[in-house]
Structure formats: C-alpha cells, structure tokens
Amino acid sequence: MRKKRIILPTDFSENAWNAAIYALELFKHVPCDFFLLNSYQVGASGLSTKMAGANDTRLYNLMKEQSERDLERELERIKKVDKNPKHTFTSKSIMDTLVNAIGKTVYQEEIDYIIMGTKGASGLKEVFMGSNTYTIIKEMDFCPVIAVPEDYRPNGKLDSILLATGYEHLFENYELKPLLNLVKSFNAKLWIAHVGNETSFTPEQKAFKSALEKRLRSIDFEFVEVEKDVSVNNTIQRLIQEDGNIGMVAMINQDHSFFERLTREPVIKKVTLNSTVPFLVIHLFE
C-alpha cells in the first residue's frame, strides 16, 4: 500500500504544533511521509542599487538559516513525541508565499492531505483574517485540506464524521476517497446531513442522493435531514454540539454550491472559522 503523504505547514506557533500533533494521532495506524514546511519571503526594498541587492542577499541568507534552524528544532520536538516506525519526516524550507510553497510541494511530492491549524471560534475575526488557513483552502483546489481548531485536542478516536451536502453533484469515487479513507481507517460512522427539506429536492438531487447511497454500501452511514438554523454554519455547529461523537466535519467545495446559492452564505469560510472539530475540505475535480 502506498504511504500517505502529508504536508504540515508551520510558522512554529503552538497553533501549528497542535495541528501537527493531531495529524500524527489521526494517522497513527497508517504508514506516512510527513513534510514539515516553512515558507518565508524577503521584502523587496524597491532600490535598484548594488547595496540594496547585497542587503537583500544578506537578509535572505539570515532568513533561510533561521527557517532551517527552526525546522530542525521542530522536527526534533516531533520525533520525541512520535516514535512510530511507520512515520517518516522531511523538512522543507522554501522562499515563497505559503500558497506557492504548498502548491509546489503538493505537485512535487504527490501529497494526499494538507493539515494545518486555524484560529477557533474564540479567535478574533481580525486575527483569523490575517491567518492563512482559509486562503489555503480556497487556493489549493487540487488537494484535500484539514483545518484543525487551535484548542482542539485529539482523544485517539474518530467515532463519526459529518458530511454536509446539498446533493448537487454526482460524486466520483476518487472525489470521496480522502473522506472514505478516514472513515475506513477508524471504522467510523458517516452521517450525511442535508440542511433543509427533502420534499423540495429536484429530480437531479434525488438521483445524486440515490447514487451516493449505492457508492457507500461498504461503510456504516446514515442520511439525516436537519432544519436550518439562522445559518447553515450554525446548523452544522449545533449538530456537533448535540452529538458528542462527531469528531470531524467534511464538505465538498465547489463554486456556487447548493448551500451558497440557497443562503448567500460563505459556508466553507464560516465553518473554517467556527468549527470546534477538525474540518476536512475536499475540492471537486472539475
């Protein structure tokens, strides 16, 4: 079986550390290659002089050395808590924007998941808007992303996963694979939640739901219809609170999804900000 390949972006914050610990726990029974990635940029001085060029070179060298030192220290820290012989670790120090650094690594290393921390519901909106997690979710439309709330602590179990969907797409097997891999690995139950009333389904939605039911025959799953709260995000958070066994929320991201057309609500963004459990976002291969 091919080893899973996972990027752990880090800015050496406790937020990033918590996400890394979650990833190690989530894949503790799975052979994995982890890539601990730090990106940095040298600010352009705007001066076209030899002195400015020399200063940029010195600054670049200093930042590169600092990034590599910090990565080495972080790897040592990880190896102290993860003695798993199935896990290997590689550090990557890249001078670029975080989006570009992750994008290049996803292609070069054939990455399966990106796992990174995000500010939870307690974080100020301004702090969240300055973070990179939602940007990565938005831009990395060719790799699944798991956003881990900063105050989430894994307990070694993943009893059930909540997939929120509007049945607006005929899911292909390879699109569901990142989700079903986790369901099977933990023998978890998959709850498939539709926010709204099934009586208003279009013929396409009925057909897509029926096709999804056939695709999921090999796992433990259940469909659930839930009434919409003040928003889709609020409804999802309410479901998590009411069922203490839900250890992850999953959504398929696509432009102008059913939820966003229905509510004009940026659902993916709001769930990223507010979820109290890790949030798996899978993009459609369109």
C-alpha positions as CSV (number, residue, x, y, z in Angstrom):
1,M,0.0,0.0,0.0
2,R,1.3,3.4,-0.9
3,K,2.3,5.6,2.1
4,K,0.1,8.6,2.7
5,R,2.0,11.9,2.0
6,I,1.0,14.8,4.2
7,I,2.1,18.5,4.4
8,L,2.3,20.1,7.9
9,P,2.7,23.8,7.2
10,T,4.3,25.6,10.2
11,D,5.1,29.1,11.4
12,F,6.5,27.5,14.6
13,S,3.4,28.6,16.6
14,E,1.6,26.5,19.1
15,N,-1.4,26.6,16.7
16,A,0.8,24.8,14.1
17,W,2.2,22.4,16.7
18,N,-1.3,21.4,17.8
19,A,-2.3,20.7,14.1
20,A,0.9,18.5,13.7
21,I,0.1,16.5,16.9
22,Y,-3.4,16.0,15.6
23,A,-2.1,14.7,12.2
24,L,0.2,12.2,14.0
25,E,-2.7,10.9,16.0
26,L,-5.1,10.8,13.1
27,F,-2.7,8.7,11.0
28,K,-1.1,6.7,13.8
29,H,-2.0,3.4,12.2
30,V,-1.2,4.5,8.7
31,P,2.3,4.5,7.0
32,C,3.0,8.2,6.2
33,D,5.6,10.5,4.9
34,F,5.2,13.9,6.6
35,F,6.6,17.1,5.2
36,L,7.1,19.8,7.7
37,L,7.0,23.0,5.6
38,N,8.0,26.6,6.4
39,S,7.9,29.4,3.9
40,Y,9.5,32.8,4.2
41,Q,9.8,35.9,2.0
42,V,12.4,38.6,1.6
43,G,10.7,42.0,1.3
44,A,11.6,43.9,-1.8
45,S,13.4,47.1,-1.0
46,G,12.5,48.9,-4.2
47,L,16.0,50.2,-4.6
48,S,17.9,49.2,-7.7
49,T,21.3,49.6,-6.2
50,K,24.2,47.2,-5.5
51,M,23.8,48.0,-1.8
52,A,20.1,47.1,-1.8
53,G,20.9,43.9,-3.7
54,A,23.6,43.0,-1.1
55,N,21.2,43.8,1.8
56,D,18.5,41.5,0.2
57,T,21.1,38.7,-0.2
58,R,22.2,39.0,3.5
59,L,18.6,39.1,4.6
60,Y,17.8,36.1,2.5
61,N,20.7,34.2,4.0
62,L,19.7,35.1,7.5
63,M,16.0,34.1,7.0
64,K,17.0,30.9,5.3
65,E,19.3,29.9,8.2
66,Q,16.6,30.9,10.7
67,S,14.0,28.8,8.9
68,E,16.2,25.8,8.7
69,R,17.3,26.0,12.3
70,D,13.6,26.3,13.5
71,L,12.6,23.4,11.3
72,E,15.3,21.2,12.7
73,R,14.3,22.1,16.2
74,E,10.6,21.4,15.4
75,L,11.5,18.0,13.8
76,E,13.4,17.1,17.0
77,R,10.3,18.0,19.0
78,I,8.1,15.9,16.8
79,K,10.3,12.9,16.9
80,K,10.3,13.0,20.7
81,V,6.5,12.5,20.8
82,D,6.2,10.3,17.7
83,K,8.2,7.1,17.8
84,N,6.0,5.4,15.1
85,P,8.2,3.3,12.8
86,K,5.5,3.8,10.1
87,H,6.2,7.6,10.0
88,T,9.0,9.4,8.2
89,F,9.7,13.2,8.4
90,T,11.2,15.6,5.9
91,S,11.6,19.3,6.5
92,K,11.2,21.9,3.6
93,S,12.3,25.5,3.9
94,I,11.0,27.4,0.9
95,M,11.4,31.1,0.0
96,D,8.0,31.9,-1.4
97,T,4.5,32.7,-0.4
98,L,2.8,30.0,1.7
99,V,0.3,29.3,-1.1
100,N,3.1,28.8,-3.7
101,A,5.3,26.8,-1.3
102,I,2.5,24.4,-0.5
103,G,1.3,24.2,-4.1
104,K,4.8,23.3,-5.4
105,T,5.2,20.7,-2.7
106,V,1.7,19.1,-3.4
107,Y,2.7,18.6,-7.1
108,Q,6.4,17.6,-6.5
109,E,5.6,15.1,-3.6
110,E,2.2,13.9,-4.7
111,I,0.6,15.0,-1.4
112,D,-2.6,13.4,-0.1
113,Y,-3.6,15.9,2.6
114,I,-2.6,19.3,3.9
115,I,-3.2,19.6,7.7
116,M,-2.9,23.0,9.3
117,G,-4.1,24.9,12.4
118,T,-6.7,27.6,12.4
119,K,-8.0,30.1,14.9
120,G,-11.1,28.6,16.5
121,A,-14.4,30.3,17.4
122,S,-12.7,32.1,20.3
123,G,-10.3,33.9,18.0
124,L,-10.9,37.5,16.9
125,K,-12.1,37.8,13.4
126,E,-9.2,40.1,12.6
127,V,-6.8,37.5,13.8
128,F,-8.4,34.9,11.6
129,M,-8.5,37.1,8.5
130,G,-4.8,37.5,8.9
131,S,-4.2,33.8,9.0
132,N,-3.5,31.6,6.0
133,T,-5.8,28.6,6.6
134,Y,-8.8,29.8,4.6
135,T,-6.6,31.1,1.8
136,I,-5.0,27.7,1.5
137,I,-8.5,26.0,1.5
138,K,-9.6,28.5,-1.2
139,E,-6.4,28.2,-3.4
140,M,-5.4,24.6,-3.0
141,D,-8.3,23.2,-5.1
142,F,-6.3,20.1,-6.1
143,C,-5.6,18.7,-2.6
144,P,-7.8,18.0,0.5
145,V,-7.2,20.3,3.5
146,I,-7.9,19.5,7.1
147,A,-8.2,22.7,9.3
148,V,-7.6,22.0,13.0
149,P,-9.1,24.4,15.5
150,E,-6.4,25.8,17.8
151,D,-8.0,24.5,21.0
152,Y,-8.9,21.0,19.6
153,R,-7.2,18.1,21.4
154,P,-7.5,14.5,19.8
155,N,-8.5,11.6,22.0
156,G,-7.3,8.9,19.7
157,K,-10.8,8.1,18.4
158,L,-12.9,9.2,15.4
159,D,-16.3,7.7,16.1
160,S,-18.2,9.6,13.4
161,I,-17.8,12.1,10.6
162,L,-20.4,14.6,9.5
163,L,-20.6,15.2,5.7
164,A,-22.7,18.2,4.9
165,T,-24.1,18.2,1.4
166,G,-26.8,19.6,-0.8
167,Y,-26.7,16.6,-3.2
168,E,-25.8,18.9,-6.0
169,H,-23.1,16.7,-7.6
170,L,-22.7,13.1,-8.6
171,F,-19.7,12.2,-6.5
172,E,-17.0,10.2,-8.2
173,N,-15.2,7.5,-6.2
174,Y,-11.9,9.4,-6.4
175,E,-13.5,12.6,-5.0
176,L,-14.9,10.7,-2.0
177,K,-11.6,8.7,-1.4
178,P,-10.0,11.2,1.0
179,L,-13.1,11.1,3.2
180,L,-13.7,7.3,2.9
181,N,-10.1,6.5,3.7
182,L,-10.6,8.2,7.1
183,V,-14.0,6.5,7.7
184,K,-12.5,3.1,7.0
185,S,-9.3,3.7,8.9
186,F,-11.2,4.4,12.1
187,N,-14.3,2.3,11.3
188,A,-16.2,5.5,11.8
189,K,-19.9,6.1,11.1
190,L,-20.6,8.7,8.3
191,W,-23.5,11.0,8.9
192,I,-24.7,12.6,5.6
193,A,-26.5,15.8,6.6
194,H,-28.7,17.8,4.3
195,V,-29.9,21.2,5.7
196,G,-33.4,21.7,4.5
197,N,-36.4,19.7,3.4
198,E,-36.1,16.7,1.2
199,T,-39.6,17.3,-0.2
200,S,-38.2,20.3,-2.2
201,F,-35.5,18.1,-3.9
202,T,-35.1,18.5,-7.7
203,P,-35.0,15.3,-9.8
204,E,-31.2,15.7,-10.0
205,Q,-30.8,15.9,-6.2
206,K,-32.9,12.8,-5.8
207,A,-30.8,10.9,-8.4
208,F,-27.5,12.1,-6.8
209,K,-28.6,11.0,-3.4
210,S,-29.6,7.6,-4.7
211,A,-26.2,7.2,-6.5
212,L,-24.3,8.3,-3.3
213,E,-26.2,5.6,-1.3
214,K,-25.0,2.9,-3.7
215,R,-21.4,4.2,-3.5
216,L,-21.4,4.0,0.3
217,R,-22.7,0.4,0.7
218,S,-19.4,-0.8,2.1
219,I,-19.4,1.5,5.1
220,D,-21.7,2.4,8.1
221,F,-23.6,5.5,7.1
222,E,-26.9,7.3,7.6
223,F,-28.7,10.1,5.9
224,V,-30.1,12.9,8.1
225,E,-32.3,15.8,7.2
226,V,-32.0,18.8,9.5
227,E,-33.9,22.1,9.8
228,K,-31.9,25.1,9.0
229,D,-30.9,27.3,12.0
230,V,-30.2,31.0,11.4
231,S,-27.4,29.9,9.0
232,V,-26.1,26.7,7.5
233,N,-22.9,27.1,9.6
234,N,-25.0,27.5,12.8
235,T,-26.9,24.3,11.9
236,I,-23.7,22.4,11.5
237,Q,-22.2,23.6,14.8
238,R,-25.5,22.7,16.5
239,L,-25.3,19.2,15.2
240,I,-21.7,18.9,16.5
241,Q,-22.8,20.1,20.0
242,E,-25.8,17.8,20.1
243,D,-23.8,14.7,19.1
244,G,-20.7,14.5,21.2
245,N,-19.3,11.6,18.9
246,I,-18.8,13.8,15.8
247,G,-15.0,14.2,15.5
248,M,-14.8,15.8,12.1
249,V,-16.9,17.8,9.7
250,A,-16.4,17.3,5.9
251,M,-17.7,19.3,3.0
252,I,-17.1,19.2,-0.8
253,N,-16.1,22.6,-2.0
254,Q,-17.4,23.8,-5.4
255,D,-18.1,27.2,-6.9
256,H,-21.6,28.4,-6.2
257,S,-22.6,25.3,-4.2
258,F,-26.1,24.5,-3.2
259,F,-25.6,26.0,0.3
260,E,-24.1,29.2,-1.0
261,R,-26.7,29.6,-3.8
262,L,-29.5,29.0,-1.3
263,T,-28.3,31.2,1.5
264,R,-25.7,33.6,0.0
265,E,-23.6,32.4,3.0
266,P,-19.9,31.8,2.6
267,V,-20.3,28.4,4.3
268,I,-16.8,27.0,3.8
269,K,-15.3,30.2,5.2
270,K,-17.7,30.3,8.2
271,V,-17.2,26.6,9.1
272,T,-13.4,27.1,8.9
273,L,-13.7,29.9,11.4
274,N,-16.3,28.4,13.7
275,S,-15.9,24.7,13.8
276,T,-15.0,23.2,17.1
277,V,-13.8,19.9,15.5
278,P,-11.4,19.4,12.5
279,F,-12.8,20.4,9.2
280,L,-12.0,18.4,6.0
281,V,-12.5,20.2,2.7
282,I,-12.4,18.3,-0.5
283,H,-12.5,20.1,-3.8
284,L,-14.2,18.9,-6.9
285,F,-12.1,17.8,-9.8
286,E,-13.8,19.9,-12.5
